[in-house]
Amino acid sequence: MSLRVCLMLAGLAGLSATASAAPNSNPTADELIAKNLAAHGGADKLRAITTMHLEGKLRLGGGLEAKIESFQLASEKIRFEFTLQGLTAVNAWDGKEGWAIQPFQGRKDPQKTTADDNKQLIYGADIAGPLLDYKAKGNKVEYLGTEDIDGTDAYKLRVTRKTGDSQVIYIDPDSYLEIRTVDHVMIRGQEQVQTTDLGEYEKVDGVYFPFEAGQIHFEKAETNKPIDAAMFSFPTDKH
């Protein structure tokens, strides 16, 4: 689901998953998608989410932690913030263009970002994730069989987006929730591969989301709360 956008933007990989029994059937992609959506709380509840606000911590090692926070307006606007030692980096997509503030790279003023830089933001703005209404989104989904993921013989789906980028989703055979995603995204002519392990699912307004994503632990998640659309726009003197 879209919680993993925080990890994608932080550029970090995941940890481990929970072991379970081997799958005992050979489902179709659509059957797996239906079970996955039902496990999250149902397609209707996912479609009903209009905003999402997340807060958490990124464990950097050595006892050092960074604060992360994201804001989403379904399903076209997103703002991600990363705060460490008094500095805050921002990446945002307003539905038409992206921008960033990167003080850790010596850039304290907002700068417009490129189409490649915006890809993960655009994908992350989809709160419900790529499986819900995948055909309407222009996605193609294939069932690839099963693969052992840290002792779990997980179902494996590949989502190919209309951009050509893809995501492989590993689904637990017992809970039918995601335990790992592997993103393949072309950035400036080079394929970037990002692995994210997911776990510690908790229910937020009737929908299950992962609160562990690699080195990220989410402490707060809320949906359908008012969010000022101006915060996604390129900063001006007015905001």
ChimeraX commands (.cxc) that place a marker at each C-alpha (Angstrom):
marker #1 position 0.00,0.00,0.00 radius 0.5
marker #1 position 1.00,3.61,-0.21 radius 0.5
marker #1 position 2.66,3.73,3.21 radius 0.5
marker #1 position 5.78,2.43,1.59 radius 0.5
marker #1 position 6.30,5.70,-0.28 radius 0.5
marker #1 position 8.14,6.98,2.80 radius 0.5
marker #1 position 10.68,4.20,2.49 radius 0.5
marker #1 position 10.96,4.62,-1.26 radius 0.5
marker #1 position 11.80,8.29,-0.91 radius 0.5
marker #1 position 14.24,7.62,1.91 radius 0.5
marker #1 position 16.02,5.16,-0.40 radius 0.5
marker #1 position 16.31,2.31,2.09 radius 0.5
marker #1 position 15.64,-1.46,2.01 radius 0.5
marker #1 position 13.67,-3.65,4.41 radius 0.5
marker #1 position 14.17,-6.34,6.99 radius 0.5
marker #1 position 12.39,-9.70,7.51 radius 0.5
marker #1 position 8.90,-11.20,7.26 radius 0.5
marker #1 position 6.90,-13.72,9.28 radius 0.5
marker #1 position 7.03,-17.41,8.41 radius 0.5
marker #1 position 3.87,-19.29,7.43 radius 0.5
marker #1 position 2.63,-22.41,5.68 radius 0.5
marker #1 position 3.06,-23.01,1.96 radius 0.5
marker #1 position 0.22,-22.10,-0.39 radius 0.5
marker #1 position -1.87,-25.10,-1.39 radius 0.5
marker #1 position -3.52,-23.73,-4.53 radius 0.5
marker #1 position -2.71,-22.11,-7.85 radius 0.5
marker #1 position -4.81,-18.92,-7.87 radius 0.5
marker #1 position -5.23,-16.44,-10.67 radius 0.5
marker #1 position -4.00,-12.85,-10.37 radius 0.5
marker #1 position -7.55,-11.54,-10.01 radius 0.5
marker #1 position -8.35,-14.08,-7.27 radius 0.5
marker #1 position -5.27,-12.98,-5.31 radius 0.5
marker #1 position -6.11,-9.32,-5.79 radius 0.5
marker #1 position -9.65,-9.90,-4.49 radius 0.5
marker #1 position -8.33,-11.68,-1.40 radius 0.5
marker #1 position -5.70,-9.00,-0.81 radius 0.5
marker #1 position -8.22,-6.16,-1.02 radius 0.5
marker #1 position -10.60,-8.03,1.29 radius 0.5
marker #1 position -7.78,-8.59,3.79 radius 0.5
marker #1 position -7.11,-4.84,3.87 radius 0.5
marker #1 position -10.74,-4.16,4.68 radius 0.5
marker #1 position -12.44,-4.20,1.32 radius 0.5
marker #1 position -12.28,-2.31,-1.95 radius 0.5
marker #1 position -15.08,0.07,-1.00 radius 0.5
marker #1 position -13.33,1.19,2.17 radius 0.5
marker #1 position -10.10,1.74,0.25 radius 0.5
marker #1 position -11.90,3.81,-2.39 radius 0.5
marker #1 position -13.49,5.90,0.38 radius 0.5
marker #1 position -10.11,7.17,1.62 radius 0.5
marker #1 position -9.66,10.76,0.47 radius 0.5
marker #1 position -6.69,11.87,2.62 radius 0.5
marker #1 position -3.93,10.24,4.63 radius 0.5
marker #1 position -1.48,11.64,7.16 radius 0.5
marker #1 position 1.45,9.56,8.48 radius 0.5
marker #1 position 4.08,10.18,11.14 radius 0.5
marker #1 position 6.95,7.93,12.05 radius 0.5
marker #1 position 10.65,7.41,12.62 radius 0.5
marker #1 position 13.42,6.19,10.36 radius 0.5
marker #1 position 16.02,4.18,12.25 radius 0.5
marker #1 position 19.44,5.19,10.94 radius 0.5
marker #1 position 21.56,3.06,13.26 radius 0.5
marker #1 position 23.67,3.91,16.26 radius 0.5
marker #1 position 20.58,5.12,18.10 radius 0.5
marker #1 position 20.05,7.90,15.53 radius 0.5
marker #1 position 16.50,8.42,14.26 radius 0.5
marker #1 position 14.97,10.81,11.76 radius 0.5
marker #1 position 11.38,12.00,11.84 radius 0.5
marker #1 position 9.31,11.34,8.75 radius 0.5
marker #1 position 5.89,12.72,7.89 radius 0.5
marker #1 position 3.72,12.50,4.80 radius 0.5
marker #1 position 0.47,14.03,3.62 radius 0.5
marker #1 position -1.66,12.67,0.77 radius 0.5
marker #1 position -4.76,13.81,-1.08 radius 0.5
marker #1 position -6.18,10.89,-3.08 radius 0.5
marker #1 position -4.94,10.22,-5.46 radius 0.5
marker #1 position -2.92,12.96,-7.01 radius 0.5
marker #1 position -1.14,14.98,-4.33 radius 0.5
marker #1 position 1.58,13.99,-1.87 radius 0.5
marker #1 position 4.12,15.72,0.38 radius 0.5
marker #1 position 6.92,13.85,2.16 radius 0.5
marker #1 position 9.09,15.39,4.89 radius 0.5
marker #1 position 12.33,14.05,6.38 radius 0.5
marker #1 position 13.68,15.84,9.49 radius 0.5
marker #1 position 17.10,15.27,11.05 radius 0.5
marker #1 position 19.22,17.48,13.31 radius 0.5
marker #1 position 17.01,20.51,12.81 radius 0.5
marker #1 position 16.89,20.30,9.01 radius 0.5
marker #1 position 13.84,19.22,7.00 radius 0.5
marker #1 position 13.90,17.93,3.44 radius 0.5
marker #1 position 10.66,18.08,1.44 radius 0.5
marker #1 position 9.52,16.25,-1.69 radius 0.5
marker #1 position 6.08,17.10,-3.08 radius 0.5
marker #1 position 3.80,16.47,-6.05 radius 0.5
marker #1 position 0.78,18.73,-6.60 radius 0.5
marker #1 position -0.87,16.64,-9.29 radius 0.5
marker #1 position 0.87,18.41,-12.15 radius 0.5
marker #1 position 4.45,19.14,-11.10 radius 0.5
marker #1 position 6.93,18.20,-8.40 radius 0.5
marker #1 position 9.31,20.19,-6.26 radius 0.5
marker #1 position 11.81,19.62,-3.46 radius 0.5
marker #1 position 13.74,21.33,-0.68 radius 0.5
marker #1 position 17.03,19.50,-0.06 radius 0.5
marker #1 position 19.01,21.16,2.77 radius 0.5
marker #1 position 21.17,18.06,3.19 radius 0.5
marker #1 position 22.44,18.73,-0.34 radius 0.5
marker #1 position 22.93,22.43,0.35 radius 0.5
marker #1 position 19.66,23.48,-1.30 radius 0.5
marker #1 position 17.46,25.35,1.16 radius 0.5
marker #1 position 15.26,27.00,-1.47 radius 0.5
marker #1 position 12.52,25.03,-3.26 radius 0.5
marker #1 position 13.45,23.67,-6.66 radius 0.5
marker #1 position 11.28,22.15,-9.40 radius 0.5
marker #1 position 12.00,18.45,-9.95 radius 0.5
marker #1 position 12.25,16.38,-13.12 radius 0.5
marker #1 position 9.79,13.85,-14.50 radius 0.5
marker #1 position 12.05,11.00,-13.37 radius 0.5
marker #1 position 12.37,12.49,-9.88 radius 0.5
marker #1 position 8.58,12.72,-9.68 radius 0.5
marker #1 position 7.85,9.09,-10.55 radius 0.5
marker #1 position 7.90,7.68,-7.02 radius 0.5
marker #1 position 5.87,10.62,-5.75 radius 0.5
marker #1 position 3.21,10.01,-8.39 radius 0.5
marker #1 position 3.08,6.30,-7.59 radius 0.5
marker #1 position 2.98,7.02,-3.86 radius 0.5
marker #1 position 0.08,9.44,-4.19 radius 0.5
marker #1 position -2.15,6.43,-4.87 radius 0.5
marker #1 position -3.17,5.72,-1.26 radius 0.5
marker #1 position -4.90,2.41,-2.05 radius 0.5
marker #1 position -1.97,1.05,-4.05 radius 0.5
marker #1 position -1.66,-0.28,-7.63 radius 0.5
marker #1 position -3.90,-3.36,-7.27 radius 0.5
marker #1 position -7.19,-1.57,-6.58 radius 0.5
marker #1 position -8.97,-0.89,-9.90 radius 0.5
marker #1 position -5.71,-1.76,-11.64 radius 0.5
marker #1 position -7.19,-1.96,-15.13 radius 0.5
marker #1 position -8.72,1.51,-14.87 radius 0.5
marker #1 position -5.30,2.82,-13.81 radius 0.5
marker #1 position -3.68,1.30,-16.89 radius 0.5
marker #1 position -1.80,-1.34,-14.90 radius 0.5
marker #1 position -1.21,-4.94,-15.96 radius 0.5
marker #1 position -1.00,-7.63,-13.25 radius 0.5
marker #1 position 0.55,-11.10,-13.70 radius 0.5
marker #1 position 0.72,-14.05,-11.30 radius 0.5
marker #1 position 4.29,-15.35,-11.15 radius 0.5
marker #1 position 3.84,-18.34,-8.85 radius 0.5
marker #1 position 5.39,-18.49,-5.38 radius 0.5
marker #1 position 8.76,-17.64,-3.85 radius 0.5
marker #1 position 10.29,-18.25,-0.44 radius 0.5
marker #1 position 10.55,-15.00,1.49 radius 0.5
marker #1 position 12.32,-15.60,4.81 radius 0.5
marker #1 position 10.49,-18.88,5.33 radius 0.5
marker #1 position 7.17,-17.83,3.83 radius 0.5
marker #1 position 6.19,-19.40,0.50 radius 0.5
marker #1 position 4.59,-16.20,-0.71 radius 0.5
marker #1 position 2.37,-15.59,-3.72 radius 0.5
marker #1 position 4.07,-13.35,-6.26 radius 0.5
marker #1 position 2.36,-10.71,-8.43 radius 0.5
marker #1 position 3.99,-8.35,-10.91 radius 0.5
marker #1 position 2.31,-5.02,-11.60 radius 0.5
marker #1 position 3.46,-3.30,-14.78 radius 0.5
marker #1 position 2.46,0.35,-14.94 radius 0.5
marker #1 position 1.59,2.18,-18.13 radius 0.5
marker #1 position 4.95,3.97,-17.80 radius 0.5
marker #1 position 6.74,0.63,-18.14 radius 0.5
marker #1 position 7.94,0.65,-14.53 radius 0.5
marker #1 position 6.96,-2.37,-12.47 radius 0.5
marker #1 position 6.46,-3.59,-8.91 radius 0.5
marker #1 position 6.64,-7.17,-7.69 radius 0.5
marker #1 position 4.31,-7.79,-4.73 radius 0.5
marker #1 position 4.74,-10.76,-2.37 radius 0.5
marker #1 position 1.54,-11.79,-0.58 radius 0.5
marker #1 position 1.38,-13.88,2.60 radius 0.5
marker #1 position -0.58,-17.12,1.92 radius 0.5
marker #1 position -2.34,-16.95,5.29 radius 0.5
marker #1 position -3.23,-13.27,5.75 radius 0.5
marker #1 position -3.19,-12.30,2.04 radius 0.5
marker #1 position -1.44,-9.04,3.01 radius 0.5
marker #1 position 1.77,-7.80,1.42 radius 0.5
marker #1 position 5.00,-8.84,3.10 radius 0.5
marker #1 position 7.43,-7.48,0.50 radius 0.5
marker #1 position 7.46,-5.24,-2.55 radius 0.5
marker #1 position 10.26,-4.81,-5.09 radius 0.5
marker #1 position 10.03,-1.70,-7.25 radius 0.5
marker #1 position 11.75,-1.46,-10.64 radius 0.5
marker #1 position 11.82,2.17,-11.78 radius 0.5
marker #1 position 13.76,3.69,-14.66 radius 0.5
marker #1 position 15.55,6.86,-13.51 radius 0.5
marker #1 position 17.63,8.76,-16.06 radius 0.5
marker #1 position 18.06,5.67,-18.20 radius 0.5
marker #1 position 19.07,3.38,-15.33 radius 0.5
marker #1 position 16.86,0.84,-13.57 radius 0.5
marker #1 position 16.56,1.54,-9.83 radius 0.5
marker #1 position 15.49,-1.46,-7.71 radius 0.5
marker #1 position 13.97,-0.86,-4.27 radius 0.5
marker #1 position 13.06,-3.70,-1.89 radius 0.5
marker #1 position 10.67,-3.01,1.00 radius 0.5
marker #1 position 9.59,-5.54,3.64 radius 0.5
marker #1 position 6.23,-4.81,5.28 radius 0.5
marker #1 position 4.65,-5.94,8.54 radius 0.5
marker #1 position 2.98,-5.04,11.86 radius 0.5
marker #1 position -0.36,-4.32,10.20 radius 0.5
marker #1 position -2.81,-2.19,12.16 radius 0.5
marker #1 position -6.38,-1.14,11.41 radius 0.5
marker #1 position -6.92,2.55,10.63 radius 0.5
marker #1 position -10.58,3.51,10.17 radius 0.5
marker #1 position -11.43,-0.04,9.13 radius 0.5
marker #1 position -8.48,-0.55,6.77 radius 0.5
marker #1 position -5.29,-2.50,7.56 radius 0.5
marker #1 position -1.99,-0.76,6.80 radius 0.5
marker #1 position 1.62,-1.83,7.58 radius 0.5
marker #1 position 3.23,0.11,10.42 radius 0.5
marker #1 position 6.66,-1.43,9.81 radius 0.5
marker #1 position 8.40,-0.78,6.50 radius 0.5
marker #1 position 12.05,-1.74,6.62 radius 0.5
marker #1 position 13.79,0.68,8.98 radius 0.5
marker #1 position 10.69,2.82,9.28 radius 0.5
marker #1 position 8.24,2.52,12.15 radius 0.5
marker #1 position 5.01,4.44,11.82 radius 0.5
marker #1 position 3.64,5.89,15.05 radius 0.5
marker #1 position 0.55,7.67,13.73 radius 0.5
marker #1 position -1.75,7.18,10.76 radius 0.5
marker #1 position -5.04,8.91,10.12 radius 0.5
marker #1 position -7.36,9.04,7.14 radius 0.5
marker #1 position -10.07,11.36,5.83 radius 0.5
marker #1 position -8.92,14.33,7.94 radius 0.5
marker #1 position -8.83,17.81,6.37 radius 0.5
marker #1 position -5.54,18.67,4.65 radius 0.5
marker #1 position -4.80,22.07,3.16 radius 0.5
marker #1 position -4.23,21.57,-0.57 radius 0.5
marker #1 position -1.89,24.60,-0.61 radius 0.5
marker #1 position 0.83,22.64,1.17 radius 0.5
marker #1 position 1.42,20.57,-1.98 radius 0.5
marker #1 position 1.98,23.60,-4.23 radius 0.5
marker #1 position 5.36,25.10,-5.04 radius 0.5
marker #1 position 6.11,27.63,-2.26 radius 0.5
marker #1 position 5.50,31.28,-3.05 radius 0.5
marker #1 position 5.31,34.44,-0.96 radius 0.5
marker #1 position 1.69,33.57,-0.25 radius 0.5
marker #1 position 2.38,30.16,1.41 radius 0.5
marker link #1:1,2 radius 0.2
marker link #1:2,3 radius 0.2
marker link #1:3,4 radius 0.2
marker link #1:4,5 radius 0.2
marker link #1:5,6 radius 0.2
marker link #1:6,7 radius 0.2
marker link #1:7,8 radius 0.2
marker link #1:8,9 radius 0.2
marker link #1:9,10 radius 0.2
marker link #1:10,11 radius 0.2
marker link #1:11,12 radius 0.2
marker link #1:12,13 radius 0.2
marker link #1:13,14 radius 0.2
marker link #1:14,15 radius 0.2
marker link #1:15,16 radius 0.2
marker link #1:16,17 radius 0.2
marker link #1:17,18 radius 0.2
marker link #1:18,19 radius 0.2
marker link #1:19,20 radius 0.2
marker link #1:20,21 radius 0.2
marker link #1:21,22 radius 0.2
marker link #1:22,23 radius 0.2
marker link #1:23,24 radius 0.2
marker link #1:24,25 radius 0.2
marker link #1:25,26 radius 0.2
marker link #1:26,27 radius 0.2
marker link #1:27,28 radius 0.2
marker link #1:28,29 radius 0.2
marker link #1:29,30 radius 0.2
marker link #1:30,31 radius 0.2
marker link #1:31,32 radius 0.2
marker link #1:32,33 radius 0.2
marker link #1:33,34 radius 0.2
marker link #1:34,35 radius 0.2
marker link #1:35,36 radius 0.2
marker link #1:36,37 radius 0.2
marker link #1:37,38 radius 0.2
marker link #1:38,39 radius 0.2
marker link #1:39,40 radius 0.2
marker link #1:40,41 radius 0.2
marker link #1:41,42 radius 0.2
marker link #1:42,43 radius 0.2
marker link #1:43,44 radius 0.2
marker link #1:44,45 radius 0.2
marker link #1:45,46 radius 0.2
marker link #1:46,47 radius 0.2
marker link #1:47,48 radius 0.2
marker link #1:48,49 radius 0.2
marker link #1:49,50 radius 0.2
marker link #1:50,51 radius 0.2
marker link #1:51,52 radius 0.2
marker link #1:52,53 radius 0.2
marker link #1:53,54 radius 0.2
marker link #1:54,55 radius 0.2
marker link #1:55,56 radius 0.2
marker link #1:56,57 radius 0.2
marker link #1:57,58 radius 0.2
marker link #1:58,59 radius 0.2
marker link #1:59,60 radius 0.2
marker link #1:60,61 radius 0.2
marker link #1:61,62 radius 0.2
marker link #1:62,63 radius 0.2
marker link #1:63,64 radius 0.2
marker link #1:64,65 radius 0.2
marker link #1:65,66 radius 0.2
marker link #1:66,67 radius 0.2
marker link #1:67,68 radius 0.2
marker link #1:68,69 radius 0.2
marker link #1:69,70 radius 0.2
marker link #1:70,71 radius 0.2
marker link #1:71,72 radius 0.2
marker link #1:72,73 radius 0.2
marker link #1:73,74 radius 0.2
marker link #1:74,75 radius 0.2
marker link #1:75,76 radius 0.2
marker link #1:76,77 radius 0.2
marker link #1:77,78 radius 0.2
marker link #1:78,79 radius 0.2
marker link #1:79,80 radius 0.2
marker link #1:80,81 radius 0.2
marker link #1:81,82 radius 0.2
marker link #1:82,83 radius 0.2
marker link #1:83,84 radius 0.2
marker link #1:84,85 radius 0.2
marker link #1:85,86 radius 0.2
marker link #1:86,87 radius 0.2
marker link #1:87,88 radius 0.2
marker link #1:88,89 radius 0.2
marker link #1:89,90 radius 0.2
marker link #1:90,91 radius 0.2
marker link #1:91,92 radius 0.2
marker link #1:92,93 radius 0.2
marker link #1:93,94 radius 0.2
marker link #1:94,95 radius 0.2
marker link #1:95,96 radius 0.2
marker link #1:96,97 radius 0.2
marker link #1:97,98 radius 0.2
marker link #1:98,99 radius 0.2
marker link #1:99,100 radius 0.2
marker link #1:100,101 radius 0.2
marker link #1:101,102 radius 0.2
marker link #1:102,103 radius 0.2
marker link #1:103,104 radius 0.2
marker link #1:104,105 radius 0.2
marker link #1:105,106 radius 0.2
marker link #1:106,107 radius 0.2
marker link #1:107,108 radius 0.2
marker link #1:108,109 radius 0.2
marker link #1:109,110 radius 0.2
marker link #1:110,111 radius 0.2
marker link #1:111,112 radius 0.2
marker link #1:112,113 radius 0.2
marker link #1:113,114 radius 0.2
marker link #1:114,115 radius 0.2
marker link #1:115,116 radius 0.2
marker link #1:116,117 radius 0.2
marker link #1:117,118 radius 0.2
marker link #1:118,119 radius 0.2
marker link #1:119,120 radius 0.2
marker link #1:120,121 radius 0.2
marker link #1:121,122 radius 0.2
marker link #1:122,123 radius 0.2
marker link #1:123,124 radius 0.2
marker link #1:124,125 radius 0.2
marker link #1:125,126 radius 0.2
marker link #1:126,127 radius 0.2
marker link #1:127,128 radius 0.2
marker link #1:128,129 radius 0.2
marker link #1:129,130 radius 0.2
marker link #1:130,131 radius 0.2
marker link #1:131,132 radius 0.2
marker link #1:132,133 radius 0.2
marker link #1:133,134 radius 0.2
marker link #1:134,135 radius 0.2
marker link #1:135,136 radius 0.2
marker link #1:136,137 radius 0.2
marker link #1:137,138 radius 0.2
marker link #1:138,139 radius 0.2
marker link #1:139,140 radius 0.2
marker link #1:140,141 radius 0.2
marker link #1:141,142 radius 0.2
marker link #1:142,143 radius 0.2
marker link #1:143,144 radius 0.2
marker link #1:144,145 radius 0.2
marker link #1:145,146 radius 0.2
marker link #1:146,147 radius 0.2
marker link #1:147,148 radius 0.2
marker link #1:148,149 radius 0.2
marker link #1:149,150 radius 0.2
marker link #1:150,151 radius 0.2
marker link #1:151,152 radius 0.2
marker link #1:152,153 radius 0.2
marker link #1:153,154 radius 0.2
marker link #1:154,155 radius 0.2
marker link #1:155,156 radius 0.2
marker link #1:156,157 radius 0.2
marker link #1:157,158 radius 0.2
marker link #1:158,159 radius 0.2
marker link #1:159,160 radius 0.2
marker link #1:160,161 radius 0.2
marker link #1:161,162 radius 0.2
marker link #1:162,163 radius 0.2
marker link #1:163,164 radius 0.2
marker link #1:164,165 radius 0.2
marker link #1:165,166 radius 0.2
marker link #1:166,167 radius 0.2
marker link #1:167,168 radius 0.2
marker link #1:168,169 radius 0.2
marker link #1:169,170 radius 0.2
marker link #1:170,171 radius 0.2
marker link #1:171,172 radius 0.2
marker link #1:172,173 radius 0.2
marker link #1:173,174 radius 0.2
marker link #1:174,175 radius 0.2
marker link #1:175,176 radius 0.2
marker link #1:176,177 radius 0.2
marker link #1:177,178 radius 0.2
marker link #1:178,179 radius 0.2
marker link #1:179,180 radius 0.2
marker link #1:180,181 radius 0.2
marker link #1:181,182 radius 0.2
marker link #1:182,183 radius 0.2
marker link #1:183,184 radius 0.2
marker link #1:184,185 radius 0.2
marker link #1:185,186 radius 0.2
marker link #1:186,187 radius 0.2
marker link #1:187,188 radius 0.2
marker link #1:188,189 radius 0.2
marker link #1:189,190 radius 0.2
marker link #1:190,191 radius 0.2
marker link #1:191,192 radius 0.2
marker link #1:192,193 radius 0.2
marker link #1:193,194 radius 0.2
marker link #1:194,195 radius 0.2
marker link #1:195,196 radius 0.2
marker link #1:196,197 radius 0.2
marker link #1:197,198 radius 0.2
marker link #1:198,199 radius 0.2
marker link #1:199,200 radius 0.2
marker link #1:200,201 radius 0.2
marker link #1:201,202 radius 0.2
marker link #1:202,203 radius 0.2
marker link #1:203,204 radius 0.2
marker link #1:204,205 radius 0.2
marker link #1:205,206 radius 0.2
marker link #1:206,207 radius 0.2
marker link #1:207,208 radius 0.2
marker link #1:208,209 radius 0.2
marker link #1:209,210 radius 0.2
marker link #1:210,211 radius 0.2
marker link #1:211,212 radius 0.2
marker link #1:212,213 radius 0.2
marker link #1:213,214 radius 0.2
marker link #1:214,215 radius 0.2
marker link #1:215,216 radius 0.2
marker link #1:216,217 radius 0.2
marker link #1:217,218 radius 0.2
marker link #1:218,219 radius 0.2
marker link #1:219,220 radius 0.2
marker link #1:220,221 radius 0.2
marker link #1:221,222 radius 0.2
marker link #1:222,223 radius 0.2
marker link #1:223,224 radius 0.2
marker link #1:224,225 radius 0.2
marker link #1:225,226 radius 0.2
marker link #1:226,227 radius 0.2
marker link #1:227,228 radius 0.2
marker link #1:228,229 radius 0.2
marker link #1:229,230 radius 0.2
marker link #1:230,231 radius 0.2
marker link #1:231,232 radius 0.2
marker link #1:232,233 radius 0.2
marker link #1:233,234 radius 0.2
marker link #1:234,235 radius 0.2
marker link #1:235,236 radius 0.2
marker link #1:236,237 radius 0.2
marker link #1:237,238 radius 0.2
marker link #1:238,239 radius 0.2
view
